Amino acid sequence: MSTRELLMEAMRLNNTSEVFVLQNVPLLTTEYKSMLEAFKENLTRSSTNWYEVDNVTDVKPLIRVLYPESSVIGSATSDVRGNKDLNHMYNPCELEEVDVAVIRAEFGVAETGMLWVSQQDMPIHALDHLSRHLVILLHPDRLVKDMREAYEEVYAGDINFGSFISGPFPGGRTKGKQRKQHGPESVTVCFI
């Protein structure tokens, strides 16, 4: 008998038709008095800055205050116009000159402070890694409680690509002016 035949025979002999009943595992959920406050707290823990902005027109002046040295502001959202339209960029190498990238998140996760961004909001998959500073717009009502709800939300849509984003790259600030490490130097969330 060949090795394959021996293996197949052993599998046939040990094959069981016994049905195993899975245990009912309770879902452990956390209840928040305010999901928004929990989300803000977790953003702060991950070194993410956040601002409540009254109007979308206030975002660009905020960017100018936060990042005065930035000359190229790329935007992938029609809400905030930059001097570089990221929706018409298809090559990640074109992000070399982008100082601040502005994108919109679909929702945030209160439990972790992470934000979900899909391919509709982030046209270049490496955008969240290659831009120097990342500004993410989020509607404060678009929060889910935990990662279980987050994955339910993600799988409900027609998604080919997406990313959970959480905080800046730790080496972004410690390496000084060296750019294009493995993530942004800063992440800022604007609640609109």
Secondary structure, 3 states (H helix, E strand, C coil): CCHHHHHHHHHHHHCCCCCCCCCCCCCCCCCCCCHHHHHHHHHHHCCCEEEECCCHHHHHHHHHHHCCCCCCEEECCCCCCCCEEHHHCCCHHHHHHCCEEEEECCEEECCCCEEEEECCCCCCCCHHHHCCEEEEEECCCCEECCHHHHHHHHHHCCCCCEEEECCCCCHHHHCCCCCCCCCCCEEEEEEC
